[in-house]
């Protein structure tokens, strides 16, 4: 059972759900606790959002994922939770060149990476993220509590994870971790 969720652009949630990326790149929202992003949970539901999601925010090869996420958008006032994650490593990237070298592992455009990297204090967080498909999806009411520019939300009730299946094989996920370890130095999990 998991009760916490991580808000992310729907297009990125779709890419994670399809195994097209296994990392989350994060700067943090305006309403973050203490004004900065922190890895508050290492296991969490993906909470797809459409706020701030923009066509020019992703690379050209992600446009079909953007269109699919828009087509599969739940009715107004609803949120669909179907995948959850387990964080296997946390990296704080303080070199913009290194951040740009990760482009083959995610769908953000270079412009988005540069803009997010420079926002407030220079740097980005990268989470090596093992994604699991839940046995059943859950539709929630998108209450005012869930809205706003923040990364983490606590769900009203914990949701079951039993019977979930990993999106990537052990080998494919290990390959992503090795690529990250070659480029970045992991920090300890919170």
Secondary structure, 3 states (H helix, E strand, C coil): CEEEEEEEEHHHHHHHHCCCCCEEEECCCCCCHHHCCCCCCCEEEEEEECCCCCHHHECHHHHHHHHHHHHCCCCCCEEEEEEEEEEEEEEEECCHHHHHHCHHHCCECHHHHHHHHHCCCCCEEEEEEEEEEEEEEEEEECCHHHCCCCCEEEEEEEECCCCCEECCCHHHHHHHHHHHHHHCCCECCC
